[in-house]
């Protein structure tokens, strides 16, 4: 089969304390401290065969995520930008859907021909964190497309317990190919859903919302806020193209944060009350959350999704006086997240296709990654088959 593989040099920085487990497994907790000189290539890989509890999925659509870009891109010293769990060489891709073409003998709830998407977080279900319900923070986590082979390939093996049927979406749109494109966006939408509705239960219809970053996660947060009854959704992004997409998805205001006084703008738009709900999806908290003070409403909630290794100074006095909640959020698994996102898409309340700016063959993947370097596209979808 064809697949896109990322290779990188294992070169831990001098000040990074490599654990023995990281040294022996090459699965490292902080990729940007270890992996150097990344390079991608589309080539032939062996066709997968299913284990007893796995299915083989023929990939219909797979999105290029910001995390994929941060593994592909390097800093001035040659190290990848992505700060999280990684192991290379590996096939990239974790936002995907496809058709089941082979089923392991222990699988009971999926059949050949089913259209499915799958969780990227591969939780063990046995560690203390999983047993407490925090599967996104599994102690033995593997991540599809980060530490195990991903979906930028014609076929991918996935344990059945991570898969979710998207038949409801297919029935709604009446087109298998469009259903697969929508299904590939369940995972990134689930990341925002988990942050907004699972991490802290403060959401109320009618709230004023600010979203920083109009990449896929930020746009998903915007669309979810609109669908969940926000009265205003104010989106900030430096890209004119992405601001235009945010407008199409229902933002009440879109602003360029460069040269903008964030607090003054938000207070003016919210009649002096400030925002009740904030989503940081830009991965730049020093430029988004750090200056956000007077525009935080009493009892505001701040969800931090974007990844950033840099320390961020926050005005905790404003948080304390206004009773602000801050929740870090990681992942999308558990809590019925995939089920509920699929149902919202199937109901017609949530359609993320307007942010797909291009659909390209897997052979064109290198060009797609290059094109995304300028951050004008919101989402490029690869079609491996």
C-alpha positions as CSV (number, residue, x, y, z in Angstrom):
1,X,0.0,0.0,0.0
2,X,1.0,3.6,-0.4
3,X,1.7,5.6,2.8
4,X,3.2,8.9,3.9
5,X,6.1,8.3,6.4
6,X,7.9,10.8,8.5
7,X,11.6,10.1,9.3
8,X,13.6,12.0,11.9
9,X,16.9,11.7,13.7
10,X,16.9,10.6,17.3
11,X,19.1,13.3,18.8
12,X,18.1,14.2,22.4
13,X,19.1,17.8,23.4
14,X,21.9,17.9,25.9
15,X,19.6,19.3,28.7
16,X,16.8,16.8,28.1
17,X,16.8,14.0,30.6
18,X,15.9,10.9,28.6
19,X,14.3,8.1,30.6
20,X,15.3,4.5,30.1
21,X,11.9,3.7,28.7
22,X,12.3,6.5,26.1
23,X,15.7,5.3,25.3
24,X,14.7,1.7,24.7
25,X,11.3,2.3,23.0
26,X,12.1,5.6,21.2
27,X,8.6,6.7,22.4
28,X,9.5,10.1,23.8
29,X,7.3,12.4,25.8
30,X,8.6,15.7,24.4
31,X,9.2,15.3,20.6
32,X,10.7,18.8,20.2
33,X,13.5,17.9,22.6
34,X,14.5,14.8,20.8
35,X,13.6,14.5,17.1
36,X,15.7,16.4,14.5
37,X,15.7,17.0,10.8
38,X,12.2,15.7,9.9
39,X,11.4,14.6,6.3
40,X,8.3,13.1,4.7
41,X,8.0,10.7,1.9
42,X,5.1,8.8,0.1
43,X,6.2,5.3,-0.6
44,X,5.2,1.6,-0.4
45,X,4.6,-0.1,2.9
46,X,3.4,-3.6,3.7
47,X,-0.4,-4.1,3.7
48,X,-1.6,-4.5,7.3
49,X,-3.3,-7.7,8.6
50,X,-5.7,-7.5,11.6
51,X,-5.0,-8.8,15.1
52,X,-7.9,-10.6,16.8
53,X,-9.4,-7.3,18.2
54,X,-8.6,-5.1,15.2
55,X,-10.3,-4.1,11.9
56,X,-8.6,-3.0,8.7
57,X,-10.0,0.3,7.4
58,X,-9.6,1.4,3.8
59,X,-9.0,5.1,4.4
60,X,-11.5,7.3,2.6
61,X,-10.3,10.7,3.9
62,X,-7.6,12.0,6.2
63,X,-7.1,15.6,7.3
64,X,-3.7,17.3,7.8
65,X,-3.7,18.5,11.4
66,X,-1.7,21.3,13.0
67,X,0.1,18.7,15.0
68,X,1.1,16.9,11.7
69,X,2.5,20.3,10.5
70,X,4.4,20.7,13.8
71,X,6.0,17.3,13.3
72,X,6.9,18.1,9.7
73,X,8.2,21.6,10.5
74,X,11.5,22.3,12.3
75,X,12.9,25.2,14.4
76,X,16.1,27.0,13.5
77,X,18.1,24.3,15.3
78,X,16.5,21.5,13.2
79,X,14.2,20.0,15.9
80,X,10.5,19.3,15.2
81,X,8.1,21.9,16.7
82,X,5.6,19.4,18.2
83,X,6.2,19.1,22.0
84,X,4.3,15.9,22.7
85,X,4.4,12.1,22.6
86,X,6.1,10.8,19.4
87,X,8.0,7.9,17.9
88,X,9.6,7.8,14.4
89,X,9.7,6.6,11.7
90,X,6.0,6.5,11.6
91,X,3.0,7.0,9.2
92,X,1.3,10.3,10.0
93,X,-2.4,11.0,10.1
94,X,-5.0,10.8,12.8
95,X,-8.1,12.7,11.6
96,X,-9.7,10.1,9.3
97,X,-12.6,7.9,8.3
98,X,-13.0,5.0,6.0
99,X,-14.6,1.6,5.2
100,X,-14.0,-1.6,7.1
101,X,-12.6,-4.2,4.7
102,X,-11.4,-6.9,7.1
103,X,-12.3,-7.9,10.6
104,X,-10.4,-9.7,13.4
105,X,-12.0,-12.9,14.7
106,X,-12.7,-11.4,18.1
107,X,-14.5,-8.3,16.8
108,X,-18.3,-8.5,17.3
109,X,-19.8,-5.1,16.7
110,X,-18.2,-4.1,13.3
111,X,-18.7,-5.7,9.9
112,X,-17.0,-5.5,6.5
113,X,-18.5,-2.5,4.7
114,X,-19.2,-0.3,7.8
115,X,-18.2,3.3,7.5
116,X,-16.2,4.3,10.6
117,X,-14.0,6.9,12.2
118,X,-11.6,6.3,15.1
119,X,-10.2,7.8,18.2
120,X,-6.6,8.9,18.0
121,X,-6.0,8.4,21.7
122,X,-5.3,4.7,22.2
123,X,-6.1,4.3,25.9
124,X,-5.3,1.0,27.7
125,X,-8.3,0.8,29.9
126,X,-6.3,-0.8,32.8
127,X,-4.1,1.9,34.3
128,X,-5.2,4.1,37.3
129,X,-6.0,7.1,35.1
130,X,-8.2,5.0,32.7
131,X,-9.9,3.4,35.6
132,X,-10.7,6.8,37.1
133,X,-12.3,7.8,33.7
134,X,-9.4,10.0,32.5
135,X,-8.7,8.0,29.3
136,X,-7.2,11.1,27.6
137,X,-4.4,10.9,30.2
138,X,-3.8,7.2,30.0
139,X,-0.5,6.2,31.8
140,X,0.3,3.7,28.9
141,X,-1.0,5.8,26.0
142,X,-0.2,5.2,22.4
143,X,-1.3,7.8,19.8
144,X,-2.4,6.9,16.3
145,X,-0.2,8.8,13.8
146,X,2.2,9.9,16.6
147,X,3.5,6.6,18.1
148,X,1.7,4.0,16.1
149,X,1.0,3.9,12.3
150,X,-1.4,6.5,11.2
151,X,-4.0,7.0,8.5
152,X,-2.1,8.8,5.7
153,X,-2.1,5.5,4.0
154,X,-4.5,3.4,1.9
155,X,-5.2,1.1,4.8
156,X,-4.8,1.2,8.6
157,X,-5.3,-1.4,11.4
158,X,-7.3,-0.1,14.4
159,X,-8.6,-1.8,17.5
160,X,-12.3,-2.1,17.2
161,X,-12.9,-0.5,20.6
162,X,-11.6,2.9,19.2
163,X,-13.9,2.9,16.2
164,X,-17.2,4.7,15.8
165,X,-19.8,4.0,13.1
166,X,-20.7,7.0,11.0
167,X,-23.8,5.4,9.3
168,X,-25.9,8.3,10.7
169,X,-23.9,10.8,8.8
170,X,-24.0,8.8,5.6
171,X,-27.8,8.6,5.9
172,X,-28.0,12.3,6.4
173,X,-25.9,13.5,3.5
174,X,-26.8,10.6,1.1
175,X,-23.3,10.4,-0.3
176,X,-20.6,8.0,0.9
177,X,-17.7,10.2,-0.2
178,X,-19.1,13.3,1.6
179,X,-19.8,11.2,4.7
180,X,-16.2,10.1,4.8
181,X,-15.0,13.7,4.5
182,X,-17.3,14.7,7.4
183,X,-16.3,11.6,9.3
184,X,-12.6,12.6,9.1
185,X,-13.5,15.8,11.0
186,X,-15.1,14.1,14.0
187,X,-11.7,13.8,15.7
188,X,-10.7,17.5,15.6
189,X,-14.2,18.5,16.4
190,X,-14.1,16.1,19.3
191,X,-11.0,17.9,20.7
192,X,-13.0,21.1,21.0
193,X,-16.1,19.3,22.2
194,X,-14.1,17.7,25.0
195,X,-12.6,21.0,26.1
196,X,-15.8,23.0,26.0
197,X,-18.4,20.6,27.4
198,X,-16.5,17.8,29.4
199,X,-13.6,19.5,31.1
200,X,-15.6,22.1,33.1
201,X,-19.4,22.0,33.2
202,X,-20.1,25.7,33.0
203,X,-21.5,26.0,29.4
204,X,-24.8,27.9,29.2
205,X,-26.7,28.8,26.0
206,X,-26.6,32.6,25.6
207,X,-23.0,33.0,26.6
208,X,-20.5,35.4,24.9
209,X,-17.6,33.3,23.5
210,X,-14.1,34.3,22.3
211,X,-12.1,31.9,20.2
212,X,-8.4,32.5,19.6
213,X,-7.2,30.7,16.5
214,X,-9.2,29.9,13.4
215,X,-7.4,26.7,12.5
216,X,-9.4,23.5,12.5
217,X,-9.7,23.2,16.3
218,X,-10.7,26.8,16.7
219,X,-13.2,26.6,13.8
220,X,-14.6,23.5,15.4
221,X,-15.0,25.3,18.7
222,X,-16.7,28.2,16.9
223,X,-19.1,25.8,15.1
224,X,-19.9,24.0,18.4
225,X,-20.5,27.3,20.2
226,X,-22.9,28.4,17.5
227,X,-24.7,25.0,17.5
228,X,-24.9,25.0,21.4
229,X,-26.6,28.4,21.5
230,X,-23.9,31.0,22.1
231,X,-25.3,34.5,21.6
232,X,-22.0,35.9,20.3
233,X,-18.9,34.0,18.9
234,X,-15.9,36.3,18.4
235,X,-13.0,34.8,16.5
236,X,-9.4,36.1,16.4
237,X,-6.9,35.0,13.8
238,X,-4.0,36.6,11.9
239,X,-4.9,35.0,8.6
240,X,-7.5,36.8,6.4
241,X,-8.4,33.5,4.7
242,X,-9.1,31.8,7.9
243,X,-11.0,34.8,9.2
244,X,-13.2,34.5,6.1
245,X,-13.9,30.9,6.9
246,X,-14.8,31.8,10.5
247,X,-17.3,34.3,9.1
248,X,-18.9,31.5,6.9
249,X,-19.2,29.2,9.9
250,X,-21.3,31.8,11.8
251,X,-18.9,34.0,13.8
252,X,-20.6,37.2,14.9
253,X,-17.3,39.1,14.7
254,X,-13.8,38.2,13.3
255,X,-10.8,40.2,14.3
256,X,-7.1,40.3,13.5
257,X,-5.3,40.3,16.9
258,X,-2.3,42.1,15.5
259,X,-2.5,45.7,16.5
260,X,-5.8,45.1,18.3
261,X,-6.4,45.8,22.0
262,X,-8.1,42.5,22.8
263,X,-9.8,43.8,26.0
264,X,-11.2,46.9,24.5
265,X,-12.5,45.1,21.5
266,X,-14.2,42.4,23.5
267,X,-15.7,44.8,26.0
268,X,-17.1,46.9,23.2
269,X,-18.7,43.9,21.4
270,X,-20.1,42.5,24.7
271,X,-21.7,45.8,25.9
272,X,-19.1,46.1,28.6
273,X,-19.8,42.7,30.2
274,X,-16.8,40.8,28.9
275,X,-16.7,37.2,27.5
276,X,-18.1,34.2,29.5
277,X,-16.3,31.5,27.6
278,X,-12.8,31.6,26.0
279,X,-11.2,28.9,23.8
280,X,-7.4,29.2,23.2
281,X,-6.8,27.1,20.1
282,X,-4.0,29.2,18.6
283,X,-1.2,27.7,20.6
284,X,0.1,31.2,21.5
285,X,-1.2,31.8,25.1
286,X,1.5,34.5,25.5
287,X,-0.3,36.6,22.9
288,X,-3.9,35.5,23.7
289,X,-4.5,34.6,27.3
290,X,-1.7,36.7,28.9
291,X,-3.2,40.0,27.8
292,X,-6.8,39.0,28.5
293,X,-7.8,40.7,31.7
294,X,-10.6,43.2,31.9
295,X,-12.6,41.5,29.2
296,X,-13.1,38.3,31.3
297,X,-16.6,38.3,32.6
298,X,-17.4,37.3,36.2
299,X,-17.4,33.4,36.4
300,X,-15.8,33.2,32.9
301,X,-14.3,29.8,31.8
302,X,-11.1,29.6,29.9
303,X,-10.3,26.4,27.9
304,X,-6.7,26.0,26.8
305,X,-6.3,23.5,23.9
306,X,-3.4,24.9,21.8
307,X,0.0,23.3,22.5
308,X,2.9,25.5,23.6
309,X,6.0,24.7,25.5
310,X,6.7,28.3,26.4
311,X,5.8,29.5,30.0
312,X,2.9,31.9,30.1
313,X,2.4,34.6,32.7
314,X,-1.3,35.1,33.6
315,X,-2.9,37.9,35.6
316,X,-4.2,35.6,38.4
317,X,-5.5,38.7,40.3
318,X,-8.1,39.1,37.5
319,X,-8.9,35.4,37.6
320,X,-9.4,35.5,41.4
321,X,-11.4,38.7,41.6
322,X,-13.7,37.6,38.7
323,X,-13.9,33.9,39.8
324,X,-12.5,32.7,36.5
325,X,-12.0,28.9,35.8
326,X,-9.0,27.8,33.7
327,X,-9.0,24.3,32.2
328,X,-6.3,22.7,30.3
329,X,-7.7,20.1,27.9
330,X,-6.1,17.3,26.0
331,X,-7.7,14.7,23.7
332,X,-11.2,13.7,22.7
333,X,-11.7,10.2,24.0
334,X,-14.4,9.0,26.5
335,X,-17.4,10.9,27.8
336,X,-19.5,10.0,24.7
337,X,-17.6,12.7,22.8
338,X,-17.4,10.9,19.4
339,X,-20.9,9.7,19.7
340,X,-22.3,13.2,20.3
341,X,-20.2,14.8,17.6
342,X,-21.4,12.2,15.1
343,X,-25.0,12.8,16.2
344,X,-24.6,16.6,15.8
345,X,-23.3,16.1,12.3
346,X,-26.0,13.7,11.4
347,X,-28.7,16.1,12.8
348,X,-27.5,18.9,10.4
349,X,-26.5,21.2,13.3
350,X,-22.8,20.7,12.6
351,X,-21.2,20.7,9.2
352,X,-17.4,21.3,9.1
353,X,-17.0,20.9,5.4
354,X,-16.9,24.7,4.7
355,X,-13.4,24.7,6.2
356,X,-12.1,22.1,3.8
357,X,-10.2,24.3,1.3
358,X,-8.7,21.5,-0.8
359,X,-9.0,17.7,-1.4
360,X,-5.8,16.1,-2.7
361,X,-4.5,12.6,-3.6
362,X,-2.1,11.0,-1.2
363,X,0.6,11.3,-4.0
364,X,0.2,15.1,-3.6
365,X,0.8,15.0,0.1
366,X,4.2,16.7,0.0
367,X,2.7,19.6,-1.9
368,X,-0.2,19.8,0.6
369,X,2.2,20.1,3.5
370,X,4.2,22.7,1.7
371,X,1.0,24.7,0.9
372,X,0.0,24.6,4.6
373,X,3.2,26.3,5.7
374,X,1.6,29.8,5.1
375,X,-1.4,28.9,7.2
376,X,-3.9,30.2,4.7
377,X,-5.8,26.9,4.4
378,X,-8.0,25.8,7.3
379,X,-8.1,22.1,6.3
380,X,-6.6,20.1,3.5
381,X,-8.1,16.7,3.1
382,X,-6.1,13.8,1.6
383,X,-7.9,11.1,-0.3
384,X,-5.7,8.0,-0.2
385,X,-7.9,5.7,-2.3
